[in-house]
């Protein structure tokens, strides 16, 4: 796994009027994240993060952001990111977010939705005076590598198998 430190590279992301990115706070919104997690990651039920984990992230200083279509009649979750709070060790420590999990619905991939989601995550972090976001990802997941490295300007700091 690579660990990436994202110190907010500037990115030019076109804001699509057809999507809305907002915090997921209600049980219904968090349940939608869990359902999308199952669809995207195809994990066994033992590996699925339950609604409780998403709720804890929100209640302890992290955030769950959802990307929704912006249709009046039918709001559908297109993607999400779950970020947990962390504390950096040492004298120069501080609070950071660890982007633990994200997922984009297979039907809307390759439309820059993930890039917009992570740029919005950056905006929310900065608004809370959080200056560091860390990610772990499998480098063989090309889409994630492309978003983290090429689109958001993240820098690889650590590799472990």
NORFEN-V485350 format. One record per backbone hydrogen bond with DSSP energy under -1.0 kcal/mol. NH is the residue of the N-H (numbers start at 1). CO is the residue of the C=O. Records with the same first field share a line. If there is no record, write none. Layout:
NH = CO ; CO
This chain:
2 = 137
3 = 158
4 = 135
5 = 155
6 = 133
20 = 68
22 = 66
24 = 64
30 = 26
31 = 27
32 = 28
33 = 29
34 = 30
35 = 31
36 = 32
37 = 33
38 = 34
39 = 35
40 = 36
41 = 37
42 = 38
47 = 44
53 = 50
54 = 50
55 = 51
56 = 52
57 = 53
58 = 54
59 = 55
60 = 56
62 = 57
63 = 83
65 = 81
66 = 22
67 = 79
68 = 20
69 = 76
70 = 18
78 = 67
79 = 67
80 = 103
81 = 65
82 = 101
83 = 63
84 = 98
86 = 96
88 = 94
93 = 90
96 = 86
97 = 132
98 = 84
99 = 134
100 = 82 ; 98
101 = 82
103 = 80
105 = 78
108 = 105
116 = 112
117 = 113
118 = 114
119 = 115
120 = 116
121 = 117
122 = 118
123 = 119
124 = 120
125 = 121
126 = 122
127 = 123
128 = 125
129 = 126
130 = 125
133 = 6
134 = 97
135 = 4
137 = 2
141 = 138
142 = 140
145 = 141
146 = 142
147 = 143
148 = 144
149 = 145
150 = 146
151 = 146
152 = 147
154 = 148
155 = 5
157 = 3
158 = 3
160 = 1
